[in-house]
Amino acid sequence: MRTFPSFLVAVFLFLSVHSRGQQPVTPSLPSEEGQNAQLSAIGALAMQTVYATHMAMNSVADAWANEVYTDEVALTLAGSYQGGLGAALDAMAKVAESGGGLSQGDVASLSELGNCGKLVMDQIGAFIDYVPNKDPAKVEVFETKRIAAQKRVFALMGIKPGDLGENGAPSSPPMHLVFEIVKAQMPQGGPGQKGKAIFSRNSTEEAFAVKWEYTDGTFDAGFAVPFPASKAIAVGFGPDVISVAILELKGSSVKAFWAPYREGGEIGTYSMEQGENDSIYLIDGGQGGSFLVEEHDEGTVKLVWKYPSGEIAGYGVAVGEYLAAIAVKPGGQAGVAIYSADPATGTATGRWTMESVLGKVGTEEYRLLSVE
């Protein structure tokens, strides 16, 4: 993280008191060492303001694309981010205009941060312009603006291009991710639990162990399998899960990654081809058995794996081309979730269901706290 110069003290004091109708004040810092420490902290906060708005818009766009948000909700959220960031940029412009003993370095850094914020504003504006009419040309404009903002934000955050892969994700798969649950809704309506979700593993060959730590002191646990080089992660939770799989549904061909439901479970893979219709798939050309899909509402499905040695039932939930699936013990209790997680933008969205509410889904929004 780079250190920002002293103008940011004035910027953030202005922002903090301006909303209360007061005048900005100058802080009294005890020493040069103490001042440098506080300036560094305030500089980090300044960049986090722009970064958080960029992440929030990525989250809204993903949730809207996955039909978690209606047009009205997505536009309302985008408008609020636009207003908040716009006010911050206006305040910075007033600080620059007033001078206040700013050095050339201060002015240059203020301009750099302001330009970064304007790119995020362009991203928000492109989204607001696209949502009402769904013009394909305008979604390309939004993606172009989003990438431009991301590049500038990452540059100011000190993330080097070599740290990222072609799709903007970290070049090496993460081993440990911690998310904050910023919004949650239960399948049958009503607010869900907030807290943290922690994904951990020792090797890319293993499934993630997942733990949800809620603010009321309770917790849940499960295991997760990501689909390589994508944002999709399948999660199973509950005492009676047998295995967890993530399937990519592209045309008549299906590729699946799966793992047994246990700590350190190694990820395996298998392929399937569509049978006589899109409810039947043949595992490994039919030699490995068949996979039956019964569709329900909200992208949820009942599943049956028919192997030569017997049958295993389960259920799943889909987003786009990806299906999260779990096999469950007969009569058992379990849940399944699919997350679209993007460490590069620091956001994730989730959809989950249980057999008792199949046909309905709960939803979650996440903010990335750390990734290793």
MIFI-271197 format. One record per residue: x, y, z of N, C-alpha, C in turn; residue in one letter. Coordinates in steps of 0.1 Angstrom, whole numbers, plus 2048, in hexadecimal, padded with zeros to 3 digits. Atoms other than C-alpha are relative to their C-alpha. Example, Ala and Ser with C-alpha at 12.3 -4.5 7.8 and 13.67 -1.06 7.14 Angstrom:
2
8097F480087B7D384E80980C800a7F77F58008897F58477F880B808s
//
This chain:
372
8097F480080080080080980C800m7F87F480180E8227F67FC80A80Br8047F67F680F83F80F7FC80D7F9t8057F48067FB85D80680480D808f7FB7F47F980688180E7F6807809p8077F97F67F989A8267F28067FCs80C7FA8047DD8A88117F47F7804f80B8097FC7C888981A7FB80280El8057FC7F37C689583D7F580A7FEv80A7F68027B38B38317F47FB7F9a80B80680879F89F8187F67F9809v8098087F87928878327FA80780Cf8077F87F678C8A084D7F58087FAl80A7F98077798B48347F47F77FDf80B80980376489682A7F97FC80Dl8068057F475E88C84E7F780B807s8087F67F97518AE85A7F68077F6v8087F88097428BC83A7F17FB800h80D8058007248A583C7F880580Cs8077FB7F471C8B485E7FF80F800r8027F280171D8D885180B808807g7F67FA7F973D8E086380C8047F7q7F47FC80875F8EE85880B7F6803q7F58097FD77E8D885480A805809p7F67FC7F67988D986F80D7F97FDv7F38068027BD8D286F8037F780Ct7FD8087F57C88B588580C804807p7F47FD7F87E18B98A18077F3802s7F980D7FF7FB89D89D80C802809l7F67FF7F68148978B980E8007FCp7F28018058338908A58007FD7F1s7FF80380E84088B8827FD7F17FEe80280F8018418658887F17FD801e80E8027FE81D8668957F88057F4g8077FA80C81287C8788027F77F4q7FF80980B82186485E7F87F4801n80880C7FE80F84786E7F28037FDa80E7FD8027EE85986D7FD8037F1q8027FD80E7F386684A7FF7F37F8l80180D8077FA84283E7F37FA802s80D8067FD7DA83684F7F58077F8a80A7F88077C68528408017FE7F1i7FE80380E7D584C81E7FA7F27FCg80680E8027CB8278207F1801800a80E7FE7FF7A883282A7FB8077F3l8047F980C7A684A80C7FF7F67F4a80080A80B7AF82E7F37F57F6802m80B80A7FD7978168057F28057FCq80D7FB80377B82E7FF7FC7FE7F1t80280280E77F82D7D97FF7F17FDv7FF80E8027888087DA7F37F9804y80C8067FB7697FF7EF7F48037F7a80B7FD8097528117D78017F87F3t7FE80880C7627FF7B97FB7F2803h80480E7FD75D7DD7CB7F17FF802m80E8007FE73A7E67D57F87FF7F3a80680080D7317ED7B18027F37F9m7FE80E8057407CC7A67F67F6806n8098097F972B7BA7C07F28027FBs80E7FD80570B7CC7B57FE7FB7F2v80180580E7127C47907FF7F17FFa80080F7FF71979F7987F27FC805d80C8057FA6FA79C7AE7F48037F6a80B7FD8096E47AD7948017F77F4w7FE80A80C6F27977777FB7F2804a80480D7FC6EA77978C7F1800805n80E7FF7FD6C67867927FE80080Fe8027FF7F16CC78A7B87F980E802v8067F37FF6C37AF7B47F78037F4y8087FB80A6A77BE7A080680C7FAt7FB7F48066AD7DB7887FF80C80Ad8037F57F769E7F37A280A80080Be7F78017F46B47E77BF80E8037FBv7F27FE8056D47E67AA80280F7FCa7FE7F28036CE80A79D80080980Cl8007F97F36C68167C080D800807t7F38027F96E68087CE80B8087F8l7F67F98086FB8157B07FF80F802a8027F17FF6EB8387B480680580Eg7FA7FC7F36F58387D980F801800s7F180080171982F7D180480C7F8y7FD7F58087198497B680080D808q8017F47F870D8647CE80B80180Ag7F67FF7F572585B7EA80E8037FBg7F37FE8067448597D480180E7FAl8007F380773A8787C180280B80Bg7FF7F67F573788C7E280F800805a7F28007FC75A8807EC8098067F6a7F87FA80A76988A7CB7FE80F800l8027F28007598AC7CD80780780Cd7F97FB7F47678B17F080F8017FDa7F280080378A8A87E480380B7F6m7FE7F580A7868C17C780180D807a8007F47F977E8DC7E080D802808k7F37FF7F979D8D47F580B8047F6v7F67FD80A7B28D67D57FF80F7FDa8037F28047A28F87CC80580980Be7FD7F77F57A89077EE80F801803s7F17FF7FE7CD8FF7ED8047FA80Dg7FD8047F27D48FE81280E7FB802g7F28047FF7FA8FB80E8037F37FAg7FD80D8067F98DC7F980D8017F7l7F480180881A8D27E97FC7FB7F2s80280680D81E8C77C57FD7F2801q80380E7FE81F8A47D17F27FD805g80D8027FB7FF8A87E47F68027F5d8097FD80B7EE8B77C58007F47F6v80080B8097FA89A7AF7F97F4805a80780B7FA7EE8807C77F1802801s80E7FD7FF7CD8917CC7FA7FE7F2l80580280D7C98917A67FF7F17FCs7FF80E8037D386D7A47F47F8806e80B8067F97B98627BE7F38047FAl80C7FB80679F8787AE7FD7FA7F3g80280780D7A486978C7FC7F2801n80480D7FD7A184779A7F17FF804c80E8007FC7808507AB7F78037F4g8097FD80C77385E78A7FE7F47F7k80180C80777A83D7797F67F7806l80A8087F976582C7937F28067FEv80D7F980474A84678D7FB7FD7F2m80380480E74C83E7687FA7F1800d80580E7FF7478197717F2800805q80E7FF7FA7288217867F68057F5i8087FA80A71A83776B7FD7F77F4g80380A80B71E81C7507F77F5804a80980A7FB70C8037667F2806800f80D7FA7FF6EF81B76C7FA8027F2i8057FF80E6ED8217467FC7F37FAd80280D8066ED7FC73E7F37F9805y80A8087FA6D47EE7567F28027FAv80E7FE8046B37FE74A7FD7F97F2p80480580E6B67F27258077F47FCn7F880C8026CF7D57268068007F2k7F97FF80D6E07E170680E7F9801d7F38087FF6FD7C86FF80C80A7FEp7F47F78027137E56F380380780Da7FE7F87F470E7F77148077F780Bk7F98097F67197D872980F8007FDv7F180080473A7D971580680D805e7FB7F37FB73D7FE71F8027FF80Fv7FF8017F17377F574480D7F7803f7F58087FE7517D974280D8077FEe7F47F880376B7F073280280A80Bt7FF7F67F576480B74D8057F880Dk7FD8087F47667F076980F7FC800r7F28048007887E375D80980C801i7F77F37FF79680775980180480Ea8007FC7F278B80F77D8097F6808a7F980A7F87997EE78A80F8017FEq7F27FE8027BB7F477A80680B808k7FB7F57F97BF8167897FF7FE80Fr8018037F27B280B7AB80B7F7804v7F580A7FD7CA7ED7AB80D807800f7F47F98007E68047A280380880Ca7FE7F87F47E081B7BF8007F880Cl7FF8097F57DB7FE7D680D7F8801m7F48078007FD7F17CC8007F27FCg80180D8067F17D27BB8078007F2i7F880080C80A7CA79F7F97F77F5k80680880A7FE7BD77D8047F1800p7FB80E80081379E7817FA7F880Bg8078077F67FF7967A07F37FA7FCd80D8048057E079078B8017F77F4l80180980C7D67767717F98087F5g8067F980C7C677E74F7F2805803e80E7FC7FD7A378075E7FF80980Cn8007F67F57AD79877A8017FA80Dg7FF8077F37AF77D79580F7FE803a7F38037FC7CE7757A98067F57F7p7FA8098097E77627938027F2806s7FF80D7F97EA7467AD7F37FE809s80C8027F97CB7367BD80280380Fp7FF7FD7F27C47437E07FF7F4809p80180B7F67C872C7FF7F780480Bm8077FB7F47B67428187F980D7FDh8087F480379975B8137F780280Cl8097FC7F678676E82D7F680A7FBv80A7F780576577F8237F880580Cf80A7FB7F774E7958377F27FF7F9e80D80180572978D8327F980E802i8057F27FE71B7B082B7F18007FEv80E8008026F87A68217FB7F17FEk80580E8016E37858247F1800801a80E8027FF6C077A81E7FD7F1800q80480E7FF6B07598277F77FB7F4m80880580B69F74280D7F1804801p80E7FD7FE67D74981B7FD80F804q8017F27FD68376E82080580380Eg7FA7FC7F369078283D80F8017FFg7F17FF8006B478C8458077F4804p7F780B7FC6CF77284780A80580Ag7F67FC7F66ED77285F80C8077F9q7F47F980470A78985B80C7FB808k7F48057F972E78286580B7FE7F6g7F580280974C7738537FF7F27FAk7FF80D80775275683B80F7FE7FDa7F180380177574683C8027F47F8i7FC80B80978273082080F7FD801f7F28037FE7A271D8278037F27FAs7FB80D8047B670181880F800800r7F18018007DA6F48188067FE7F2n7FB80380D7DD6EB7F37F58037F6s80A7FE80B7CC6F37D27FA7F27FCt80680D8037C66CD7D07F57FD809e80A8037F67AF6CF7EE7F480A7FFe80B7F77FE78C6DD7F480280A80Ba7FF7F67F57886FC8097F87FB80Cf8098017F477C6F882D7FA80E802a8077F37FE7627138337FA80180Dv8067FE7F37577228537F980E800k8077F37FF73C73D8587FF80380Fw8017FB7F27407518787F780B801e80A7F67FF72176488080180A80By7FE7F57F671E7848947F97FC80Dt8078047F47077728AD8087F5808d7F880A7FA72375A8B67FE7F27FBg80180D80571673C8A38087FE7F3t7F880280C72772C8857FB7F47F8f80280C80972371386880D7FC7FAd7F380580673D6FE8567FC7F87F4a80280780C7406EE83580D7FE7F8g7F58028097576E68177FD8057F3f8037FA80C75B6F77F680A7FC7F5a7F880480C7686EE7D37FF80B7F6v8017F680B77170A7BA8027FA7F3p7FD80580E77070679580C8087FBf7F47F980379370F7897FE80A7F5p8007F480A7997307767F28067FEa80E7F980177573C77E7FE80680Es8047FA7F376474F79A7F67F7808k80A8097FA74D7317A28057F780Ba7FD8097F574F71F7C37F47F9805i80B8077FA7387037CF8037FD80Ea7FE8027F27326FF7F47F57F6805v80A8087F97216E380880280280Fg7FF7FE7F27186E682C7F57F7807f80A8097F97066D08468077F2803g7F980C7FB70E6AF8577FF7F47F7p80380C80870169883C8058017F1d7FB7FF80E7136A481C80B7F57FEv7F680A80372768980B80B8067F7i7F67FA80973869D7F07FB80D7FAs8037F38057396C07E08068007F2v7FB7FF80E73C6C77BA7FC80D7FAa8047F480873D6E57A38017FC7F1i80180480E7326DF77F7FF80C7F7l8017F680A7376F47617F77FB7F4e80A80580A7196F07498018087F3l7FE7F980D7236FA7267FC7F67F5k80580980B70E6EB70A7FD7F2805g80280E7FC70D6C570B80B7FA808s7F58067F872D6C171D80180780Es7FF7FC7F27326C474380D7FC806v7F48047F87526C57577FD80380Fk8037FF7F27506C077C80D7FE808a7F68017F67686C57997F97FC80Df8078047F475F6B47BA80A7FB80Aw7F78047F576D6AA7DC7F77F980Aa8078067F57626937F87FE80B80Cp8037F67F67536A68158077FD80Dy7F88027F476F6A582E80C8097FFr7F57F880078D6B983980C7FA7F8e7F58048087AA6B78207FB7F77F4g80580880B7936A68068068057F3g7F97FD80C7A56A57E57F68027F5e8097FD80B7946B47C68037F77F4i7FF80980C78D69C7AA7F78067F5g8077FB80B77D6A17887F97F57F8t8068098097656907707F98087F5y8077F980B75469874F7F37F97FDs80D8068047306927427FC8067F3m8067FB80C71E6957227F07FF801e80F8007FF6F969E71E7FA7F37F9q80780B8066E26807187F58047F7g80B7FD8096C06817077FA80D802e8047F27FE6B86A271780980680Bn7F87F97F66C66BC72F7FE7FC80Ed8028057F26BA6A874D8087F4803s7F980D7FE6D068A74780E8037FAi7F37FF8056F668A7448077F3803y7F980D7FF70D66C73F80E803805l7F37FE7FA72C66A75580A7F87F9i7F580680774C6637437FB7F77F5d80580780B7396597247F67F5803g80A80B7FC7206437378077F5808g7F980B7F973B62C7457FF80280Fq8007FD7F173963E7677F2802806g80E7FE7FB7136407697FA80C7FAg8077F58066FB65C7647FD80A80Cs8027F57F66F267D7757F28067FCf80E7FB8036CD6887777FD80D807l8037F37FB6C16AB77C7F18037FFv80E7FC7FF69F6B67877FF80F804e8007F27FE69A6DC7847F5805809e80A7F97F76886F179F80280F7FEh7FF7F28026837167A280D806806d7F47F87FB69F7307A880D7F97FEe7F48068046B971B7978047F4809g7FD80B7F76B76FF7B17FC7F37F9t80280D8076B76DA7A78017F580Av7FE80D7F96B36B77B58097F87F6k7F78088076CE69F7AA8017F2804l7FD80E7FD6D567A7A780C7FC7F8v7F58068076F666A79F7FD7F1800w80380E8026EF64779180D7F97FCk7F480780270F6327947FD7F17FEy80280E80171360D78B7FE7F980Ep8018067F37166067B07F4805809s80B7FB7F86F761A7BB7FD80F7FDg8047F28026E763D7BD80380880Ce7FE7F67F56EF65C7D17F780C7FCi8087F58036D66797D380680D806a7FB7F37FB6DD69E7D97F880B7FAg8067F48066D46C17CE80A80B7FDy7F67F68036E46E07C17F980E7FDg8057F38036E17057B880A8067F5v7F87FC80B6ED71679880180F7FFa7FF7F28056FA73878C8078007F3v7FA80080E70073D7678037F27FBg7FC80D8057147207598047F680Be7FA8087F571E71277B7F57FB809y8098077F770B6F97918087FB80Cl7FB8057F47146F37B57F87F4804a80880C7FD70A6CF7BF8067F980Ca7FC8087F570B6BA7DE7F97F3800i80680D7FE7056957E47FE7FF80Fa8048007F26F368E8057FC7F2804v80480D7FB6EE67081B7F07FF800k80F8028016CA6618187F980680Dp8077FA7F56B367682D80780B808g7F77F77F96CF68D8377FC80F7FFg8027F28006D06B283F80D8077FAq7F57FA8076E66C88297FC80D7F9a8037F48086E96E981680B8017F5g7F77FE80B6FA6F47F680080E7FCv7FF7F28047077167EA8098017F5a7F77FC80B7177257CC80480E802i7FB7F37FF72D7437CF8078047F3y7F87FA80A73B75A7B5809809806s7F77F97F875A7667C580B8067F7a7F67F980877377F7B780A807809d7F67FA7F77927857CC80680D7FAp7FA7F480679E79F7B27F880D803a8087F47FD7807B67B97FB80080Ft8038007F277B7AB7DD7F17FE803g80E8027FE7577A17D97FC7F17FEt80680D8047417817D87F1801803a80E8027FD71D7787D67FD7F1801t80480E7FD70C7587E17F27FD7FFg80D8058006ED7447DC8007F2806r7FF80C7F96E47277F27F27FA802w80D8067FD6C870E7F98027F4808t80080C7F96BF6F080E7F47F87FAm80B8088066A86D28057F3804805e80D7FC7FB68D6DF81C7FA80C7FAs8057F480768A6FF8088048007F2v7FC80180E6946F27E67F68087F7l8097F880868670A7CC80180F804g7FE7F37FB6907287E180F801804k7F27FF7FD6B27377E780380C80Av7FB7F57F86C474C80180B8077F8g7F57F98076DC7677F580980780At7F67F97F86FB7778038098087F8e7F67F88077137927FA80C80180Ae7F48007F973779280580A80B7FCy7F57F78037547AA80880D7F9805r7F48067FD77779C80780880880Al7F87FA7F578B7A382780F7FD7FEl7F28048027AB79081F8017F47F7s7FE80C8087B977780680F7FD800v7F28048007D97638078027F47F7e
//
